[in-house]
Amino acid sequence: MDLELRNAAKEYLLRYGGDSFPNLFREARGAIVMDDGGREILDFTSGQMCATVGHNHPEIVKAIEEAGRRAYHLFSGMIPEVVARLAKQVATEWMPQGLTKSIFINTGAESNEAALRIAKMYTDGYEVLAVGGSWHGVTGGTSTVSFASDRKGYGVPPPGIFLFPEPHSYRPYIKGMSAEESALQCLEISLKMYDMASTGKRAAILMEPILSAGGVLVPPRSFMQALRKAADERGMLLIFDEAQTAFGRIGHRTGAEMFGVTPDIMSLSKTLGGGLPLAAAVTRPDIEQNVFEKGFSFYTSHVSDPLPATVGLAVLKVLNEERLVERSRETGAYLRNALLELQGRHEAIGDVRGEGMLLGIELVTDRETKEPALELGRITTEKCFEKGLSMNIKRRPERGSVWRIAPPLTISRQEIDRGIAILDEALTESLDIAARPSHRQSA
Ligand SMILES: Cc1ncc(COP(=O)(O)O)c(C=O)c1O
């Protein structure tokens, strides 16, 4: 371990929020990352939920080498052959019917910005309905429609953003109703309020098919259908942000496919690049034609760049060759069973939820009151890391203490067993620490 480098990181890097580790990191392969001491850590979050095909998959390495031989970057008006190939594959093999026109850019925030710009120009409106607990990025437009992040301190958001309550299977907003009834009631009330407040300049309804940062919340199918209807009735475009849900993560090609609801625009990112910065917004030809005629522009330095597109093609190849969509369902069921078994032995696990290989575990101090176990989440996550397992916890008093578990789809059952054993041990030890009177006072 190089102490000087650790100090350089402290001295020269701007801190950008979220949890970070004291260690530096050196390498990553498959489901394993290695720190600056050469210690191997099992990665239960696929990096930042991107490396679905595993870290540094040989096909990705090969793709980067190939782009090196051909081209990394071109003038944005020159469409590389690989971009045409990727656009065709995304449209014909992965998207729901009708979504065939793509723009390829780099980050999730960018693809959502593109989707919002398309929706605004198409409808000539600006109002956007977004859901509580959402996360769509940190750029100017996307941060104003994100509600799982901190919004304080960044100035005045634009007008026209409306919020509706997130469907929550574990903590429905309306007491005494089923989660589904509560979600539908909340939506109906929100739409009535929105209709009262609207200036008539309606643009879009934006939603992640499974809210990830919001706590791995899977909406009822009826809710997604109601959103489709709400958009149609109001002449708004429905946008699905499938940064995390597309390309196999949830055991389906997309969230749209899982719910049987087709949006007007789909935003793709993390799981398309498999760890490299590739994103896309995909829409119908009639919408594309409409905004094209109005002069639509989303001209960036790296739009249609060949390097990430070559990687995107490699990701799709690996997903097909290694049957990762099916494997996500199979391995996801195995992982979920292991977590349910853990829940059977640990009272602190209040809920296990999610789809495929995007699972959430909610920690509570009491299963009756569902009081979030924030401190327990913190200590256990730290202990997991000490023992060689990287876990991502979202801890907010209003949203609970939830681990997002999203390992690479290529992870082996032995690796899952190892991760679960570490989690079990870490949780047992942390429960012991959290229960000590001295700790309760200081926490
Ligand atoms: C659902 C969703 N949308 C958008 C984003 C933003 O993507 P990026 O960080 O690549 O801008 C994220 C990132 O976590 C996300 O989870």
The ligand as an SDF file (V2000), in Angstrom:
LIG
                    3D

 16 16  0  0  0  0  0  0  0  0999 V2000
  -31.9920    5.3490  -12.6430 C   0  0  0  0  0  0  0  0  0  0  0  0
  -30.8160    6.2490  -12.8790 C   0  0  0  0  0  0  0  0  0  0  0  0
  -30.8940    7.2020  -13.8080 N   0  0  0  0  0  0  0  0  0  0  0  0
  -29.8810    8.0340  -14.0600 C   0  0  0  0  0  0  0  0  0  0  0  0
  -28.7100    7.9550  -13.3480 C   0  0  0  0  0  0  0  0  0  0  0  0
  -27.6110    8.9260  -13.6280 C   0  0  0  0  0  0  0  0  0  0  0  0
  -26.6380    8.3140  -14.3850 O   0  0  0  0  0  0  0  0  0  0  0  0
  -25.1740    8.9530  -14.4660 P   0  0  0  0  0  0  0  0  0  0  0  0
  -24.6360    8.9130  -13.0880 O   0  0  0  0  0  0  0  0  0  0  0  0
  -24.4720    8.0490  -15.4240 O   0  0  0  0  0  0  0  0  0  0  0  0
  -25.3250   10.3290  -14.9880 O   0  0  0  0  0  0  0  0  0  0  0  0
  -28.5670    6.9850  -12.3720 C   0  0  0  0  0  0  0  0  0  0  0  0
  -27.3110    6.8990  -11.6030 C   0  0  0  0  0  0  0  0  0  0  0  0
  -27.1930    6.3310  -10.5760 O   0  0  0  0  0  0  0  0  0  0  0  0
  -29.6550    6.0990  -12.1170 C   0  0  0  0  0  0  0  0  0  0  0  0
  -29.5720    5.1720  -11.1770 O   0  0  0  0  0  0  0  0  0  0  0  0
  1  2  1  0
  2  3  1  0
  2 15  2  0
  3  4  2  0
  4  5  1  0
  5  6  1  0
  5 12  2  0
  6  7  1  0
  7  8  1  0
  8  9  2  0
  8 10  1  0
  8 11  1  0
 12 13  1  0
 12 15  1  0
 13 14  2  0
 15 16  1  0
M  END
$$$$
